[in-house]
Every structure is written in C-alpha cells, then in structure tokens.
Amino acid sequence: MKSNNFLMQIHEPVKHIIKSDRRREKMNKLIRTLCEDEHKNLVPILSMRIRWNTVLFEIDRGIKLKPVRDNWP
C-alpha cells in the first residue's frame, strides 16, 4: 500500500473485502482462526463520509482485527 496513513491502511483492504462474498468468507475464517476469543465474532467496519463516528469505529475494529490484517494476502 502506497499510503502510510493509518486510516487508509485499514480502510482500503476493508473496502476491497466487502466487495466480494468470497473475500468476506475468507476474512471471517481468518478472524475465527487468528483473533482472540472476545474478537472472534467481529467483522470489519467501513466508515461513511456522512457519519464521522464511523471512522472511530472503523479504526477501533481495525486495531482489534490486526492479526487478520497482518496475515491478509
């Protein structure tokens, strides 16, 4: 990824994953395999321009799902 912006490192992969059912299922399998027990039921959140608080939720979820982001192809 060209940008060093932390939010873009979370946002761009989530945007890519959400566009495909196959990628979403692969992400869910990685979450169940790699994440801690309290995070195994989480899914990535994509922020919306209109709702500023969704950016905070996207960052929080990205931090919780960091093991998956680090192992995403």
Secondary structure, DSSP 8 states (H G I E B T S, - for coil): -----HHHHHHHHHHHHHT-HHHHHHHHHHHHHHS-GGGTT-------SS-THHHHHHHHHHHHTHHHHHH--
